[in-house]
């Protein structure tokens, strides 16, 4: 059967960027049900936030909620990059670098690792060189929602995916429900369970649904995101103290 999926999702429960997000996990699941999604992955920044109650809530609505995380590793100096790990447990919080992640995957072969937005420069991107040098670690490469006809950083990542025969999978990297139903993947899978979904992706039994955005829209998204950060972050720091 065909299952509609988004494997890169953020909500207000996020430990790092939750203060900028105006919907919770239950809102996301409800909206996903409205759009007939069958698979979601909850990938909180830097901290594993999945709870069994979230999975049960999703299951009751016909949705498979996959636990995951968007890890942050040091690049050099003050720069960092992200890696998506799906089907992991809370112990993933202890993984602090690429070598530790390789060891983690060796001990937990059921996990599914995606290289998110790998060619976006300083925007939490690992870069093409690091992607290639660690290509065997990744089960898939992300096709980012963030592109227009004039600006498309997905092109180089697509070439790498083809060269190394890696699935190139669309996600909405959702921080705004507006984009949930614009960028996703349709997976042809025998069953609606994690093992079957990952197997289908690895066998390239899927196709992407994605559309280019207006260049102005992309710039506006970043500007508004920065405004939210500078306006809200000082209050978050004060509250945590």
C-alpha positions as a Python dict, from the first residue, in 0.01 Angstrom:
ca = {
    (1, 'X'): (0, 0, 0),
    (2, 'X'): (97, 363, -44),
    (3, 'X'): (163, 555, 276),
    (4, 'X'): (202, 931, 298),
    (5, 'X'): (500, 1019, 517),
    (6, 'X'): (700, 1303, 667),
    (7, 'X'): (1019, 1189, 838),
    (8, 'X'): (1144, 1522, 975),
    (9, 'X'): (912, 1700, 1219),
    (10, 'X'): (944, 1953, 1500),
    (11, 'X'): (690, 2067, 1761),
    (12, 'X'): (665, 2299, 2060),
    (13, 'X'): (795, 2018, 2282),
    (14, 'X'): (1135, 2068, 2114),
    (15, 'X'): (1402, 2137, 2378),
    (16, 'X'): (1591, 2384, 2157),
    (17, 'X'): (1350, 2554, 1916),
    (18, 'X'): (1015, 2476, 2075),
    (19, 'X'): (971, 2836, 2189),
    (20, 'X'): (943, 2941, 1822),
    (21, 'X'): (685, 2676, 1728),
    (22, 'X'): (316, 2746, 1787),
    (23, 'X'): (176, 2391, 1771),
    (24, 'X'): (231, 2083, 1988),
    (25, 'X'): (274, 1717, 1894),
    (26, 'X'): (-100, 1655, 1924),
    (27, 'X'): (-175, 1947, 1690),
    (28, 'X'): (72, 1801, 1440),
    (29, 'X'): (-84, 1456, 1458),
    (30, 'X'): (-435, 1598, 1416),
    (31, 'X'): (-331, 1805, 1115),
    (32, 'X'): (-146, 1508, 968),
    (33, 'X'): (-462, 1301, 998),
    (34, 'X'): (-656, 1573, 816),
    (35, 'X'): (-405, 1546, 530),
    (36, 'X'): (-417, 1164, 534),
    (37, 'X'): (-59, 1112, 652),
    (38, 'X'): (17, 762, 777),
    (39, 'X'): (379, 804, 890),
    (40, 'X'): (545, 1079, 1093),
    (41, 'X'): (884, 1097, 1261),
    (42, 'X'): (928, 1318, 1567),
    (43, 'X'): (1284, 1453, 1545),
    (44, 'X'): (1346, 1700, 1825),
    (45, 'X'): (1662, 1909, 1812),
    (46, 'X'): (1946, 1770, 2026),
    (47, 'X'): (1718, 1595, 2276),
    (48, 'X'): (1502, 1284, 2243),
    (49, 'X'): (1147, 1396, 2323),
    (50, 'X'): (933, 1103, 2209),
    (51, 'X'): (688, 956, 2461),
    (52, 'X'): (479, 641, 2438),
    (53, 'X'): (168, 854, 2490),
    (54, 'X'): (250, 1042, 2167),
    (55, 'X'): (280, 713, 1978),
    (56, 'X'): (-48, 586, 2122),
    (57, 'X'): (-227, 909, 2030),
    (58, 'X'): (-98, 880, 1673),
    (59, 'X'): (-182, 510, 1646),
    (60, 'X'): (-541, 578, 1752),
    (61, 'X'): (-562, 806, 1449),
    (62, 'X'): (-410, 559, 1207),
    (63, 'X'): (-62, 714, 1210),
    (64, 'X'): (272, 547, 1277),
    (65, 'X'): (481, 789, 1487),
    (66, 'X'): (851, 704, 1466),
    (67, 'X'): (1077, 821, 1750),
    (68, 'X'): (1382, 1015, 1640),
    (69, 'X'): (1616, 1304, 1698),
    (70, 'X'): (1802, 1571, 1504),
    (71, 'X'): (2152, 1552, 1647),
    (72, 'X'): (2387, 1848, 1644),
    (73, 'X'): (2760, 1786, 1595),
    (74, 'X'): (3046, 2034, 1608),
    (75, 'X'): (3185, 2123, 1264),
    (76, 'X'): (3466, 2360, 1342),
    (77, 'X'): (3497, 2672, 1557),
    (78, 'X'): (3137, 2780, 1632),
    (79, 'X'): (2981, 2600, 1334),
    (80, 'X'): (2775, 2284, 1364),
    (81, 'X'): (2575, 2042, 1150),
    (82, 'X'): (2274, 1817, 1191),
    (83, 'X'): (2208, 1445, 1147),
    (84, 'X'): (1867, 1276, 1167),
    (85, 'X'): (1840, 945, 1353),
    (86, 'X'): (1510, 755, 1341),
    (87, 'X'): (1393, 455, 1540),
    (88, 'X'): (1631, 530, 1826),
    (89, 'X'): (1586, 536, 2203),
    (90, 'X'): (1657, 789, 2476),
    (91, 'X'): (2019, 673, 2495),
    (92, 'X'): (2080, 859, 2168),
    (93, 'X'): (2116, 1173, 2382),
    (94, 'X'): (2466, 1050, 2474),
    (95, 'X'): (2587, 1048, 2112),
    (96, 'X'): (2801, 1361, 2066),
    (97, 'X'): (2993, 1315, 1739),
    (98, 'X'): (3007, 1119, 1416),
    (99, 'X'): (3235, 847, 1553),
    (100, 'X'): (2997, 784, 1841),
    (101, 'X'): (2707, 772, 1596),
    (102, 'X'): (2885, 510, 1385),
    (103, 'X'): (2936, 298, 1696),
    (104, 'X'): (2574, 352, 1798),
    (105, 'X'): (2449, 232, 1461),
    (106, 'X'): (2677, -71, 1472),
    (107, 'X'): (2520, -169, 1804),
    (108, 'X'): (2170, -68, 1693),
    (109, 'X'): (2138, -171, 1326),
    (110, 'X'): (1762, -107, 1332),
    (111, 'X'): (1813, 273, 1334),
    (112, 'X'): (1762, 472, 1014),
    (113, 'X'): (1999, 765, 958),
    (114, 'X'): (1928, 1054, 720),
    (115, 'X'): (2159, 1335, 610),
    (116, 'X'): (1934, 1643, 643),
    (117, 'X'): (1976, 1950, 421),
    (118, 'X'): (2342, 1853, 357),
    (119, 'X'): (2431, 2131, 113),
    (120, 'X'): (2306, 2447, 282),
    (121, 'X'): (2631, 2613, 385),
    (122, 'X'): (2619, 2757, 736),
    (123, 'X'): (2258, 2649, 795),
    (124, 'X'): (2337, 2346, 1015),
    (125, 'X'): (2465, 2161, 710),
    (126, 'X'): (2741, 1899, 707),
    (127, 'X'): (2847, 1991, 354),
    (128, 'X'): (2901, 1765, 55),
    (129, 'X'): (3256, 1669, 152),
    (130, 'X'): (3153, 1533, 493),
    (131, 'X'): (2847, 1367, 341),
    (132, 'X'): (3061, 1177, 92),
    (133, 'X'): (3330, 1083, 344),
    (134, 'X'): (3063, 931, 570),
    (135, 'X'): (2827, 809, 300),
    (136, 'X'): (2812, 450, 430),
    (137, 'X'): (2662, 574, 757),
    (138, 'X'): (2354, 718, 588),
    (139, 'X'): (2047, 523, 487),
    (140, 'X'): (1904, 821, 297),
    (141, 'X'): (1965, 1183, 202),
    (142, 'X'): (1705, 1453, 254),
    (143, 'X'): (1543, 1650, -25),
    (144, 'X'): (1484, 1981, 152),
    (145, 'X'): (1162, 2179, 121),
    (146, 'X'): (1368, 2501, 119),
    (147, 'X'): (1422, 2578, -249),
    (148, 'X'): (1296, 2787, -537),
    (149, 'X'): (1350, 2789, -913),
    (150, 'X'): (1633, 3038, -863),
    (151, 'X'): (1786, 2888, -548),
    (152, 'X'): (1806, 2511, -516),
    (153, 'X'): (2069, 2354, -291),
    (154, 'X'): (1910, 2013, -344),
    (155, 'X'): (2071, 1965, -684),
    (156, 'X'): (2417, 1867, -560),
    (157, 'X'): (2272, 1643, -290),
    (158, 'X'): (2062, 1472, -557),
    (159, 'X'): (2375, 1401, -760),
    (160, 'X'): (2544, 1244, -457),
    (161, 'X'): (2235, 1033, -385),
    (162, 'X'): (2238, 899, -741),
    (163, 'X'): (2613, 839, -742),
    (164, 'X'): (2606, 633, -423),
    (165, 'X'): (2260, 482, -477),
    (166, 'X'): (2109, 643, -168),
    (167, 'X'): (1737, 722, -138),
    (168, 'X'): (1672, 1095, -183),
    (169, 'X'): (1366, 1155, 27),
    (170, 'X'): (1149, 1467, 57),
    (171, 'X'): (1052, 1606, 397),
    (172, 'X'): (902, 1931, 517),
    (173, 'X'): (1148, 1966, 810),
    (174, 'X'): (839, 2111, 965),
    (175, 'X'): (857, 2409, 1199),
    (176, 'X'): (536, 2556, 1053),
    (177, 'X'): (220, 2357, 977),
    (178, 'X'): (190, 2555, 655),
    (179, 'X'): (452, 2330, 495),
    (180, 'X'): (332, 1993, 622),
    (181, 'X'): (138, 1914, 306),
    (182, 'X'): (374, 2070, 51),
    (183, 'X'): (677, 1841, 81),
    (184, 'X'): (652, 1472, 172),
    (185, 'X'): (704, 1124, 36),
    (186, 'X'): (468, 847, -72),
    (187, 'X'): (603, 508, 36),
    (188, 'X'): (497, 177, -117),
    (189, 'X'): (521, -60, 177),
    (190, 'X'): (382, -404, 255),
    (191, 'X'): (290, -303, 610),
    (192, 'X'): (257, 7, 825),
    (193, 'X'): (543, -62, 1064),
    (194, 'X'): (892, 82, 1104),
    (195, 'X'): (1081, -214, 962),
    (196, 'X'): (864, -230, 649),
    (197, 'X'): (875, 147, 594),
    (198, 'X'): (1256, 161, 618),
    (199, 'X'): (1293, -143, 393),
    (200, 'X'): (1071, 19, 131),
    (201, 'X'): (1275, 340, 136),
    (202, 'X'): (1605, 151, 105),
    (203, 'X'): (1460, -33, -195),
    (204, 'X'): (1355, 300, -348),
    (205, 'X'): (988, 207, -333),
    (206, 'X'): (872, 563, -288),
    (207, 'X'): (823, 888, -475),
    (208, 'X'): (850, 1247, -360),
    (209, 'X'): (588, 1519, -363),
    (210, 'X'): (753, 1860, -355),
    (211, 'X'): (712, 2202, -509),
    (212, 'X'): (946, 2496, -544),
    (213, 'X'): (875, 2800, -330),
    (214, 'X'): (899, 3164, -425),
    (215, 'X'): (1245, 3305, -357),
    (216, 'X'): (1091, 3593, -163),
    (217, 'X'): (903, 3341, 54),
    (218, 'X'): (1230, 3167, 145),
    (219, 'X'): (1399, 3490, 251),
    (220, 'X'): (1090, 3598, 445),
    (221, 'X'): (1087, 3264, 628),
    (222, 'X'): (1445, 3316, 750),
    (223, 'X'): (1382, 3678, 846),
    (224, 'X'): (1072, 3591, 1051),
    (225, 'X'): (1254, 3302, 1212),
    (226, 'X'): (1537, 3532, 1323),
    (227, 'X'): (1288, 3788, 1453),
    (228, 'X'): (1118, 3520, 1662),
    (229, 'X'): (1453, 3413, 1798),
    (230, 'X'): (1574, 3757, 1902),
    (231, 'X'): (1238, 3859, 2047),
    (232, 'X'): (1160, 3540, 2238),
    (233, 'X'): (1494, 3384, 2329),
    (234, 'X'): (1590, 3636, 2602),
    (235, 'X'): (1263, 3558, 2782),
    (236, 'X'): (1326, 3184, 2752),
    (237, 'X'): (1672, 3221, 2906),
    (238, 'X'): (1530, 3433, 3190),
    (239, 'X'): (1253, 3179, 3251),
    (240, 'X'): (1498, 2887, 3264),
    (241, 'X'): (1707, 3068, 3524),
}
